Amino acid sequence: MTRIFLLSIATFLLSLSTLFAQDAKQDPELQAKWHVHMDKAELLYQEENYEEALYSFVEAIRVIPTDTTAYIYGANCAFVLNDFGLVQDFANDFQGYFKYLSPDIAMLLTQIDELEYLGKVQEMVETDVDQALVLLDSAAEKYPARAIEFSKFKLNIFFQEQRIEEAVALLENLVETYPEEVDFKYNLALILHQSDDLEGAVSLYEQCLDVDPNYFNALYNLGIINYNTAVGLLNEMNQLTDEAFQAEGNALRKQSLDHFLKAKPYFEKTAELNTEDNDAIESLNSTVLQLANLRQLGTAFGEDEIVATNRSSVDDLKEAENSIEEVANDGEGIDALKNSEESIAAITAEEEVVEAVEETPKAQGQSKLLVSNLRFEYPEGAQELEKGGKGFIKFRVDNFGTGVAEEPTVKLFSVIETPGLVFDKNVVIENLEAMQGVEVSLEVSYTDSQVATRGFKAIKTDVNSFKLMIADKSLSQSDILSFDLNLSDKPSAAEEDFAMDLDIDVMEAPKYYLLMISVDEYTEWTPLDNAVKDAQDVRDMLTRHYTFEDENVFELYNEEVTASNIRKVILELKEKIQPTDNLLIYYSGHGYYDKAFEEGFWVPVNGSADLSATDTYISNETILKYVKMLDTQHTFLIADACFSGSLFAHGHRGASYADEAELFKSRWGLTSGFLQYVSDGEAGTNSPFAKALMTYLRVNRKDKMLVTQLIQYVKETVYNNTDGQMPMGDRLRNVGDEGGEFVFRKRPEPQI
């Protein structure tokens, strides 16, 4: 978000502040303290570290309440952090001190007035949305230089209220008005994409790349549009009858091939930009694999450039193998395409067959090959092929011609390549004299090795269709016949060990998991009164009124809260939780901030009272590692502890106005304060933070509540009802957030 108060007025502000620092000049000790806080705050502000800068500006105001500079820059920090209630507090205090002292202050008050508009809008959204929108229009007209910020706020309101048509109309206007603002183009493209207006979405994604050629999400989504189109064509080809396949299959194959070729460079670019993005890497590997298969499938239609095409297939298969080798852990990628080695060998053999045909004269008479009784035999008693199992393709080949069928070669094609499925695509059988036949059996195995399928995006299909034909050296060939293979989707034992790496094709209703960690009775630290009660009250609120089931609640209290026990429960969650599930982690207890190392900690029950013994605490870095290793759709971390603010990201990515916040992974945090001490509340009650949290959870009437709505209420309520306690809520840093939001789902109210 663009800063409101430009650094060009910094000199004016600093000189102005001296007019109101008379008390400091009379007290050298106060003046020294003020300079310590201000010097640190200004450095942090220049580094755009707004959370810590805000803390230092507030400390400077406490030392000298008449300090102009700290108010102005503090308000700007609060604005960047979307804490509009705090912005308004700064504005009110500022005007109370200074509005009668100088006409030059009018310039600053105008900018403060802009912030007040947003503060008023934030409050009004809860009671009168339409009036809030009118107020935003008025603000944009009054302050045209800030119109873009007011427009973004308006978009957020439209999406929160599900007023999508109005959001689209506003975005269309903004795209035209601000052609260099790539986020507007992207979010409009995203809406069109979700509405299946692919042509419009592609145009806007490409416009994003015109502005920023490395815009990751636009690159990836352009790849996905082409990838999904190609897969749709594959599934259409998969459903064709034998007769229709011979008539229409090659046209569909070429169209699918074309879209995979278009998708490939987009995935290559995204994999290059972010080598740790599994979706980009899996999409690229799967694209390369399907390209190889489609080129091989071309031989079923008598493509003229068989040799050249097959060589491309070999290159593509080797390219996918190399790609997997680069990204898999411990060198596992070396074997990732082992199931395709037979394909490579067969393609090479086929080239030799084609070359031999060119040199060998035709035998006397003409062969005529016919395939009959084609079927697949599963393991005894089975109706499908499971991972780790094998079956057999069986059929009869007869030569009803007048000449010998020399080196008849069975050609087996899968319409959609399935990682882990191993079979010979080209098998030479014995020569067949005229009117001679033979029974043929070909083994098919479905490997249970995780390495064989890791790193690939599964393609969901109702039918696994295979095509079979036979041709000899005279180029006499049978008709193309097909059979369907039923593959089990049950994971093997090897895959269950790597469940977090598997691609989920069908979105099931997500489960909501809850991890409660709380300590009152410390062995060395001062006991707390309400930490455990707060956690249990929050747990009860969530399980009674929201979709958190009792069997998905994990709890550690008092003597159970040790570093080893927390690690154990995290590992237990890692085994149980699925990538589509959501997790809320709640901690209440002591916290500590080591200023020398700028590191925050949770204090377990047995944490040492010696503040230098931080190895007995749990660092915020460790906590963030735990969050990162849990493969969830959404994770929300709540910490009611002192000095928890160092968990958050510094700086913000462009805002996303997607219709469905749940579609994109998110990692959010909410803490009861920044780098400060926080209140535990009176014994037997709740802390101010827990009270505000439960109040909003209780009064909420929306079936789906966004985490940002909860955060905003808690921040404003706690700050307004405590002595300067400032909760912080934002995305967690470097743990896999993709721009979505945790959504609380209410249970249906009981019917009376």
NORVEN-V739910 format. One record per residue. N is the residue number from 1. PHI is phi as a letter, one per 30 degrees, with the letter a starting at -180 (NA if undefined). PSI is psi as a letter, one per 30 degrees, with the letter a starting at -180 (999 if undefined). NEAR is the number of other C-alpha atoms within 8 Angstrom. Layout:
# NORVEN-V739910
N|PHI|PSI|NEAR + N|PHI|PSI|NEAR
This chain:
# NORVEN-V739910
1|NA|k|6 + 2|d|k|4 + 3|d|k|7 + 4|d|e|6 + 5|c|j|9 + 6|d|k|7 + 7|d|f|5 + 8|d|f|5 + 9|c|g|8 + 10|d|e|8 + 11|d|e|7 + 12|d|e|7 + 13|d|e|10 + 14|d|e|9 + 15|d|e|8 + 16|d|e|10 + 17|d|f|11 + 18|d|f|8 + 19|d|f|7 + 20|c|g|10 + 21|c|h|11 + 22|d|e|8 + 23|d|e|8 + 24|d|e|11 + 25|d|f|8 + 26|d|f|6 + 27|b|j|8 + 28|e|e|8 + 29|d|e|7 + 30|d|e|10 + 31|d|e|10 + 32|d|e|8 + 33|d|e|10 + 34|d|e|11 + 35|d|e|9 + 36|e|e|8 + 37|d|e|12 + 38|d|e|12 + 39|d|e|8 + 40|d|e|10 + 41|d|e|14 + 42|d|e|9 + 43|d|e|9 + 44|d|e|12 + 45|d|e|10 + 46|d|e|7 + 47|d|g|6 + 48|i|g|8 + 49|c|i|11 + 50|d|e|14 + 51|d|e|10 + 52|d|e|10 + 53|d|e|16 + 54|e|e|13 + 55|e|e|11 + 56|d|e|12 + 57|d|e|15 + 58|d|e|10 + 59|d|e|9 + 60|d|e|16 + 61|d|e|12 + 62|d|e|7 + 63|d|e|9 + 64|b|j|12 + 65|d|f|7 + 66|c|g|8 + 67|d|j|12 + 68|d|e|11 + 69|e|e|10 + 70|d|e|12 + 71|d|e|13 + 72|d|e|11 + 73|d|e|11 + 74|d|e|13 + 75|d|e|13 + 76|d|e|12 + 77|e|e|12 + 78|d|e|14 + 79|d|e|11 + 80|d|e|11 + 81|d|g|8 + 82|i|g|6 + 83|c|i|12 + 84|d|f|12 + 85|d|e|8 + 86|d|e|11 + 87|e|e|15 + 88|d|e|12 + 89|d|e|8 + 90|e|e|12 + 91|d|e|14 + 92|d|e|8 + 93|d|e|8 + 94|d|e|12 + 95|d|e|9 + 96|d|e|7 + 97|d|e|7 + 98|b|f|9 + 99|d|f|11 + 100|c|g|5 + 101|c|f|6 + 102|a|k|8 + 103|d|f|6 + 104|d|f|6 + 105|d|f|10 + 106|e|e|9 + 107|d|e|7 + 108|d|e|8 + 109|d|e|10 + 110|d|e|8 + 111|d|e|10 + 112|d|e|9 + 113|d|e|9 + 114|e|e|10 + 115|d|e|13 + 116|d|e|11 + 117|e|e|11 + 118|d|e|11 + 119|d|e|12 + 120|d|e|9 + 121|d|e|12 + 122|e|e|10 + 123|d|e|8 + 124|d|f|11 + 125|e|e|10 + 126|d|f|7 + 127|c|e|6 + 128|b|i|8 + 129|d|e|10 + 130|d|e|6 + 131|d|e|8 + 132|d|e|13 + 133|d|e|10 + 134|d|e|8 + 135|d|e|10 + 136|d|e|14 + 137|d|e|9 + 138|d|e|8 + 139|d|e|12 + 140|d|e|13 + 141|d|e|8 + 142|d|e|6 + 143|b|i|9 + 144|e|f|7 + 145|d|f|5 + 146|c|g|8 + 147|e|e|11 + 148|d|e|8 + 149|d|e|8 + 150|d|e|13 + 151|d|e|10 + 152|d|e|8 + 153|d|e|8 + 154|d|e|10 + 155|d|e|12 + 156|e|e|9 + 157|d|e|10 + 158|e|e|12 + 159|d|e|13 + 160|d|e|7 + 161|c|g|6 + 162|i|h|7 + 163|c|i|9 + 164|d|e|9 + 165|d|e|6 + 166|d|e|8 + 167|d|e|11 + 168|d|e|10 + 169|d|e|8 + 170|d|e|9 + 171|d|e|13 + 172|e|e|9 + 173|d|e|8 + 174|d|e|10 + 175|d|e|11 + 176|d|e|7 + 177|d|e|6 + 178|b|i|7 + 179|d|f|8 + 180|c|f|5 + 181|d|j|8 + 182|d|f|10 + 183|d|e|9 + 184|d|e|10 + 185|d|e|14 + 186|d|e|12 + 187|d|e|12 + 188|d|e|13 + 189|d|e|13 + 190|d|e|10 + 191|d|e|12 + 192|d|e|12 + 193|e|e|11 + 194|d|f|7 + 195|c|g|6 + 196|i|g|6 + 197|d|i|9 + 198|d|e|9 + 199|d|e|6 + 200|d|e|10 + 201|d|e|14 + 202|d|e|10 + 203|e|e|8 + 204|d|e|12 + 205|e|e|15 + 206|d|e|9 + 207|d|e|9 + 208|e|e|14 + 209|d|f|12 + 210|d|e|7 + 211|d|e|8 + 212|b|j|8 + 213|d|f|7 + 214|c|g|7 + 215|d|j|9 + 216|e|e|8 + 217|d|e|6 + 218|d|e|12 + 219|e|e|15 + 220|d|e|12 + 221|d|e|9 + 222|d|e|12 + 223|d|e|14 + 224|d|e|9 + 225|d|e|10 + 226|d|e|12 + 227|d|e|12 + 228|d|e|8 + 229|d|e|10 + 230|d|e|14 + 231|d|e|10 + 232|d|e|8 + 233|d|e|12 + 234|d|e|13 + 235|d|e|10 + 236|d|e|9 + 237|d|e|12 + 238|d|f|11 + 239|c|f|8 + 240|d|k|10 + 241|d|l|6 + 242|e|e|9 + 243|d|e|7 + 244|d|e|9 + 245|d|e|11 + 246|d|e|10 + 247|d|e|7 + 248|c|f|8 + 249|d|e|11 + 250|d|e|11 + 251|d|e|7 + 252|d|e|12 + 253|e|e|13 + 254|d|e|8 + 255|d|e|10 + 256|d|e|13 + 257|e|e|12 + 258|d|e|9 + 259|d|e|12 + 260|d|e|14 + 261|d|e|9 + 262|d|e|10 + 263|d|e|15 + 264|e|e|12 + 265|d|f|9 + 266|d|e|12 + 267|d|e|15 + 268|d|e|10 + 269|d|e|9 + 270|d|e|12 + 271|d|e|13 + 272|d|e|7 + 273|d|e|8 + 274|b|j|7 + 275|d|f|8 + 276|c|g|5 + 277|d|j|8 + 278|d|e|7 + 279|d|e|7 + 280|d|e|12 + 281|d|e|13 + 282|d|e|11 + 283|d|e|11 + 284|d|e|12 + 285|d|e|14 + 286|d|e|11 + 287|d|e|12 + 288|d|e|13 + 289|d|e|12 + 290|d|e|11 + 291|d|e|13 + 292|d|e|13 + 293|d|e|13 + 294|d|e|11 + 295|d|e|13 + 296|d|e|12 + 297|d|f|11 + 298|e|f|12 + 299|d|f|9 + 300|d|f|9 + 301|c|g|8 + 302|i|h|7 + 303|e|k|8 + 304|d|e|4 + 305|c|i|6 + 306|d|e|11 + 307|d|e|8 + 308|d|e|7 + 309|d|e|10 + 310|d|e|13 + 311|d|e|10 + 312|d|e|10 + 313|d|e|14 + 314|d|e|11 + 315|d|e|8 + 316|d|e|12 + 317|d|e|14 + 318|d|e|8 + 319|d|e|9 + 320|d|e|12 + 321|d|e|13 + 322|d|e|10 + 323|d|e|10 + 324|d|e|13 + 325|e|e|13 + 326|d|e|8 + 327|c|f|9 + 328|d|l|10 + 329|d|k|6 + 330|h|h|4 + 331|i|g|8 + 332|d|f|10 + 333|d|f|16 + 334|e|e|10 + 335|c|g|10 + 336|d|f|15 + 337|c|h|14 + 338|d|e|7 + 339|d|f|12 + 340|c|f|9 + 341|d|e|8 + 342|d|e|11 + 343|d|e|10 + 344|d|e|11 + 345|d|e|8 + 346|d|e|12 + 347|d|e|13 + 348|d|e|10 + 349|d|e|8 + 350|d|e|9 + 351|e|e|11 + 352|d|e|8 + 353|d|e|9 + 354|d|e|9 + 355|d|e|8 + 356|d|e|9 + 357|e|e|10 + 358|d|f|6 + 359|c|f|6 + 360|c|k|6 + 361|d|l|5 + 362|d|k|5 + 363|d|l|8 + 364|d|k|6 + 365|i|l|8 + 366|b|k|10 + 367|d|l|14 + 368|b|j|12 + 369|c|k|15 + 370|b|k|10 + 371|c|k|14 + 372|b|l|7 + 373|h|h|7 + 374|d|k|10 + 375|a|l|8 + 376|c|k|10 + 377|c|j|8 + 378|d|l|12 + 379|e|l|9 + 380|e|k|4 + 381|i|f|5 + 382|c|l|7 + 383|c|g|6 + 384|a|l|9 + 385|c|j|15 + 386|c|l|11 + 387|e|k|11 + 388|j|f|10 + 389|c|l|10 + 390|b|l|12 + 391|b|a|12 + 392|b|k|11 + 393|d|k|12 + 394|b|k|13 + 395|a|l|12 + 396|c|k|12 + 397|c|k|12 + 398|b|k|12 + 399|c|j|16 + 400|c|g|11 + 401|d|a|12 + 402|c|f|10 + 403|b|l|11 + 404|d|k|15 + 405|c|j|16 + 406|c|k|10 + 407|h|h|10 + 408|d|k|14 + 409|c|k|11 + 410|d|k|13 + 411|c|k|12 + 412|c|k|11 + 413|b|k|10 + 414|c|k|11 + 415|d|e|14 + 416|c|k|11 + 417|d|k|8 + 418|c|j|7 + 419|e|k|9 + 420|j|f|11 + 421|c|j|10 + 422|c|k|11 + 423|a|l|10 + 424|d|k|11 + 425|d|f|11 + 426|b|j|12 + 427|b|k|9 + 428|d|k|8 + 429|c|a|8 + 430|d|l|7 + 431|d|k|9 + 432|c|k|13 + 433|d|l|9 + 434|e|k|12 + 435|i|g|10 + 436|c|k|9 + 437|b|l|9 + 438|a|k|7 + 439|d|k|8 + 440|b|k|8 + 441|b|k|8 + 442|c|k|9 + 443|d|k|10 + 444|b|k|11 + 445|c|k|11 + 446|c|j|13 + 447|d|k|11 + 448|c|g|12 + 449|d|k|10 + 450|d|e|9 + 451|d|e|9 + 452|d|f|14 + 453|c|f|11 + 454|d|k|9 + 455|j|g|11 + 456|c|k|10 + 457|c|j|10 + 458|d|k|8 + 459|c|j|7 + 460|d|k|5 + 461|b|k|6 + 462|d|f|4 + 463|b|k|9 + 464|c|j|13 + 465|c|k|13 + 466|b|k|12 + 467|c|k|12 + 468|b|k|11 + 469|b|l|14 + 470|b|k|13 + 471|b|l|14 + 472|c|a|12 + 473|d|f|12 + 474|d|g|12 + 475|i|g|6 + 476|d|k|10 + 477|b|l|10 + 478|d|l|11 + 479|d|l|8 + 480|d|k|10 + 481|c|l|9 + 482|b|l|9 + 483|b|l|10 + 484|c|k|8 + 485|c|k|11 + 486|d|j|9 + 487|c|k|8 + 488|d|k|8 + 489|c|g|5 + 490|d|k|6 + 491|d|k|8 + 492|d|l|9 + 493|d|e|7 + 494|d|e|10 + 495|d|e|12 + 496|d|f|8 + 497|d|f|6 + 498|b|h|9 + 499|e|e|8 + 500|d|f|7 + 501|c|f|6 + 502|d|k|8 + 503|d|k|6 + 504|c|j|6 + 505|c|e|7 + 506|c|k|4 + 507|d|j|6 + 508|c|l|5 + 509|d|k|5 + 510|d|k|7 + 511|c|k|9 + 512|c|j|12 + 513|c|l|14 + 514|b|k|13 + 515|c|j|11 + 516|c|k|15 + 517|b|k|13 + 518|a|k|15 + 519|b|k|17 + 520|c|e|12 + 521|c|i|9 + 522|d|k|14 + 523|d|e|7 + 524|b|e|8 + 525|d|l|8 + 526|e|k|5 + 527|d|l|7 + 528|c|l|10 + 529|c|e|10 + 530|b|g|15 + 531|e|e|15 + 532|d|e|12 + 533|e|e|9 + 534|e|e|12 + 535|d|e|14 + 536|d|e|9 + 537|d|e|8 + 538|d|e|10 + 539|e|e|10 + 540|d|e|8 + 541|d|e|12 + 542|d|e|11 + 543|d|f|11 + 544|d|e|9 + 545|c|f|9 + 546|b|l|11 + 547|d|h|13 + 548|c|j|13 + 549|d|k|9 + 550|e|e|6 + 551|d|f|4 + 552|c|g|9 + 553|c|k|11 + 554|c|k|9 + 555|b|k|7 + 556|b|k|10 + 557|b|k|11 + 558|h|c|12 + 559|d|f|10 + 560|d|f|8 + 561|d|i|14 + 562|c|l|10 + 563|e|e|9 + 564|d|e|6 + 565|d|e|9 + 566|d|e|10 + 567|d|e|8 + 568|d|e|8 + 569|d|e|9 + 570|d|e|10 + 571|d|e|8 + 572|d|e|8 + 573|d|e|9 + 574|e|e|10 + 575|d|f|6 + 576|c|e|6 + 577|d|k|11 + 578|c|l|9 + 579|d|f|9 + 580|c|f|11 + 581|d|l|13 + 582|c|k|13 + 583|b|k|12 + 584|c|k|12 + 585|c|k|12 + 586|b|k|14 + 587|b|k|12 + 588|b|k|14 + 589|l|a|13 + 590|d|k|10 + 591|b|l|12 + 592|b|k|11 + 593|b|k|11 + 594|c|j|8 + 595|d|e|6 + 596|d|e|4 + 597|c|g|5 + 598|h|h|7 + 599|b|k|10 + 600|c|l|15 + 601|b|l|14 + 602|c|k|13 + 603|c|j|13 + 604|d|l|14 + 605|d|e|13 + 606|c|g|11 + 607|d|k|12 + 608|d|k|11 + 609|d|f|7 + 610|d|j|5 + 611|d|f|6 + 612|d|f|4 + 613|c|h|9 + 614|d|f|9 + 615|d|f|5 + 616|d|f|10 + 617|c|l|13 + 618|c|j|13 + 619|d|l|10 + 620|d|e|12 + 621|d|e|7 + 622|d|e|8 + 623|e|e|9 + 624|d|e|12 + 625|d|e|9 + 626|d|e|9 + 627|d|e|9 + 628|d|e|9 + 629|d|f|7 + 630|d|j|10 + 631|d|i|10 + 632|c|l|13 + 633|d|e|12 + 634|b|k|14 + 635|b|k|14 + 636|b|j|12 + 637|c|k|11 + 638|c|k|11 + 639|b|j|12 + 640|c|i|14 + 641|a|l|16 + 642|d|k|14 + 643|i|h|15 + 644|c|f|18 + 645|d|f|11 + 646|d|g|10 + 647|d|f|12 + 648|d|l|10 + 649|d|k|10 + 650|c|k|9 + 651|j|l|7 + 652|b|k|6 + 653|d|l|4 + 654|e|k|6 + 655|d|k|6 + 656|c|k|7 + 657|c|h|8 + 658|d|k|9 + 659|d|e|8 + 660|c|j|5 + 661|d|f|11 + 662|d|f|11 + 663|d|f|6 + 664|c|k|10 + 665|e|k|14 + 666|b|l|15 + 667|b|j|15 + 668|c|l|14 + 669|b|l|14 + 670|b|k|13 + 671|c|l|14 + 672|d|f|15 + 673|a|l|17 + 674|c|b|15 + 675|c|i|12 + 676|a|l|8 + 677|d|k|9 + 678|b|l|9 + 679|d|k|7 + 680|c|f|11 + 681|i|l|10 + 682|d|k|9 + 683|e|k|7 + 684|i|f|7 + 685|c|b|7 + 686|b|l|15 + 687|d|l|13 + 688|e|e|12 + 689|d|e|12 + 690|d|e|11 + 691|d|e|9 + 692|d|e|12 + 693|e|e|10 + 694|d|e|10 + 695|d|e|8 + 696|d|e|11 + 697|d|e|10 + 698|d|e|8 + 699|d|f|6 + 700|e|k|7 + 701|c|f|4 + 702|d|k|6 + 703|d|e|8 + 704|b|k|8 + 705|c|k|11 + 706|d|k|10 + 707|d|e|10 + 708|d|f|7 + 709|d|e|8 + 710|d|e|12 + 711|e|e|10 + 712|d|e|10 + 713|d|e|10 + 714|d|e|13 + 715|e|e|13 + 716|d|e|11 + 717|d|e|9 + 718|d|e|14 + 719|d|e|13 + 720|d|f|7 + 721|b|g|7 + 722|b|l|8 + 723|c|i|5 + 724|i|g|6 + 725|d|k|13 + 726|c|j|10 + 727|e|l|14 + 728|b|k|11 + 729|b|k|11 + 730|a|a|9 + 731|d|k|11 + 732|d|k|13 + 733|d|k|10 + 734|h|h|6 + 735|b|g|10 + 736|j|g|8 + 737|d|k|13 + 738|b|g|7 + 739|j|g|10 + 740|d|a|12 + 741|b|k|15 + 742|d|k|15 + 743|b|k|10 + 744|d|k|11 + 745|c|k|9 + 746|d|k|10 + 747|d|k|9 + 748|e|k|4 + 749|d|k|4 + 750|d|k|4 + 751|d|k|3 + 752|c|999|2
